[in-house]
């Protein structure tokens, strides 16, 4: 296979699709400059608000459709868009342009829309930049209404056979209207795993690859495409052997899924008797039920950033406490680890006044933001304390690089505990406070941090990113983002030894724990607590029940002496191959999707 037939992006929705390409062009319409007579100004203002009302009606219809097809949380994407399209400050600006400059409603709206899009594009908030597609979509709706044009998707009425849609970017509104029977894959030049279109594609079960540079130039309309939404690989004009290989991979995954389902209720114990604690990472409320269903022994990472997404105000203390109780009630008697707001980098909420930074991932983020903004942090601390009554609720601090950060949080927690008790509010008798080890600085200080922490949790995603200087979301550098790099292995050993010496538990909550070969490595390094996305739990349990701890320890000892990530992988493949059929696991070692396989037509 030549490079000219191969495209690589970021896999955002697992599954395999094979069909003809449908290249679509979607964007903001051309709006002619037009002025109106002074006597018509109020009529233009009325037209503006009528168009907004129609846009709201359309978004409400989409919200209802998503509610049925995907779920409550996904439908909130459109709730946020409904608020955006009715933003009073923005509309007041449009009205001012109409009255002051005698512009038509569509001309004034386009002017303010361009101004706002430029502001978001240059923002220091990566989340704002990522939501530009949403903003463009809702503004496009209003402008089309004002211009008397019907909102018509570029593929409307053209889908007879199965297709893979290829576009520069995909909005949530476009994605949710796709027919799963006809659209078997999505490719876009823009977008990430956390974009709203990606979230909806995943919920709807449509394989998708985003961040594919040059896709519109490389892909012809009608060209046959083979797409893997897990690995991010795209093959143009696949050969018969390539199609057969893809079908073989799907059959292997199906066999594996049957085996995983059969072992869901079995204990997570190695053949030589080491018990492992396998927990779930929960990003959104809809992941609670899958975590329970897949047998999670609690929640090792409860992310809280979704509470801020698309909101103009920080959620109340009571709202947060109610959510933490809801999660804990789903796992009675088991730990639930709440990570405090991990703001910054790519996760500033839209309403947050974040500074413009040249490198936000190395800037003002995570615990730094929380300590600088106690009005945000203290209500969350109180919420955890209140929800911890009678429950094993724990609090975890992200991006800790200094001992004094932990001490400051501990002091703040005690202040809030005393204040709640003085107010007659029940609080948890003891709240375990742990830190995320996700930077080389935290690894170097692991012994000092262990002295002031109740537990460690290693975030291997950021630890790998910061150690190897590789952006994990950059498709060009995907081959350099290797969690099994010797530099990462040595740091993991240091952290485990520091935690063991201090007598505190340590877990792994990064994606490394869900990758079959790496899970064996982590077992061998002495980690007995792993936390992963819920769909990864069945495979992780199979690995644990198949590979003896002694074999994993021997493999880890050899891996620590290896010079390259490839050498480490070969050592681990040999270790796991002696106890589990490697044909059941993807040759690349990546996590198979735990869902019914997509069917590839016979060739």
Beta strands, then each sheet from edge to edge (+ up, - down):
strand 1: 6-8
strand 2: 10-13
strand 3: 16-23
strand 4: 163-167
strand 5: 183-188
strand 6: 208-210
strand 7: 224-228
strand 8: 233-236
strand 9: 277-282
strand 10: 299-302
strand 11: 336-339
strand 12: 393-397
strand 13: 432-437
strand 14: 455-458
strand 15: 505-508
strand 16: 529-533
sheet 1: 1+ 8- 7+ 3- 4- 5- 6- 2+
sheet 2: 9+ 10+ 11+ 12+ 13+ 14+ 15+ 16+ 9+
end
